[in-house]
Amino acid sequence: REDVISKLKECSDCIKSAKQLCHEATEATTILENKLVNASNEEKEWKDIKIKLATTSIQ
């Protein structure tokens, strides 16, 4: 009986660890997605600036 209780506690600990890892992975994914959006926005801004500079230098 003690073995069963011990194994159940071990399983419970594993489940808690898996849930924590899942939570951390979700947070990391959200952070990376936000960084990607920011990088895309910055890239668009730079392209717009390059176009404006090219247009200005042609005039």
C-alpha positions as CSV (number, residue, x, y, z in Angstrom):
1,R,0.0,0.0,0.0
2,E,2.8,2.4,0.8
3,D,4.3,1.8,-2.6
4,V,1.0,2.8,-4.3
5,I,0.8,6.0,-2.3
6,S,4.5,6.8,-3.1
7,K,3.9,6.2,-6.8
8,L,0.8,8.4,-6.8
9,K,2.7,11.2,-5.1
10,E,5.5,10.8,-7.7
11,C,2.9,10.9,-10.5
12,S,1.3,14.0,-9.0
13,D,4.7,15.7,-8.8
14,C,5.3,14.8,-12.5
15,I,2.0,16.3,-13.5
16,K,2.7,19.5,-11.5
17,S,6.0,19.8,-13.3
18,A,4.5,19.2,-16.7
19,K,1.8,21.8,-16.0
20,Q,4.5,24.3,-14.9
21,L,6.6,23.6,-18.0
22,C,3.5,24.1,-20.2
23,H,2.8,27.4,-18.5
24,E,6.4,28.6,-19.0
25,A,6.4,27.5,-22.7
26,T,3.1,29.4,-23.2
27,E,4.6,32.5,-21.7
28,A,7.8,32.1,-23.8
29,T,5.7,31.7,-26.9
30,T,3.7,34.8,-26.2
31,I,6.9,36.8,-25.6
32,L,8.4,35.6,-28.9
33,E,5.2,36.3,-30.8
34,N,5.2,39.9,-29.5
35,K,8.8,40.3,-30.4
36,L,8.1,39.1,-33.9
37,V,5.2,41.6,-34.3
38,N,7.5,44.4,-33.1
39,A,10.3,43.4,-35.4
40,S,7.8,43.2,-38.3
41,N,6.5,46.7,-37.5
42,E,10.0,48.1,-37.2
43,E,10.9,46.5,-40.6
44,K,7.8,48.1,-42.2
45,E,8.8,51.5,-40.6
46,W,12.3,51.2,-42.1
47,K,11.0,50.4,-45.5
48,D,8.7,53.4,-45.4
49,I,11.6,55.6,-44.3
50,K,13.7,54.2,-47.2
51,I,10.9,54.9,-49.7
52,K,10.5,58.5,-48.3
53,L,14.3,59.1,-48.5
54,A,14.5,57.7,-52.0
55,T,11.5,59.9,-53.1
56,T,13.1,63.0,-51.5
57,S,16.5,62.4,-53.0
58,I,14.9,62.0,-56.5
59,Q,13.2,65.4,-56.2
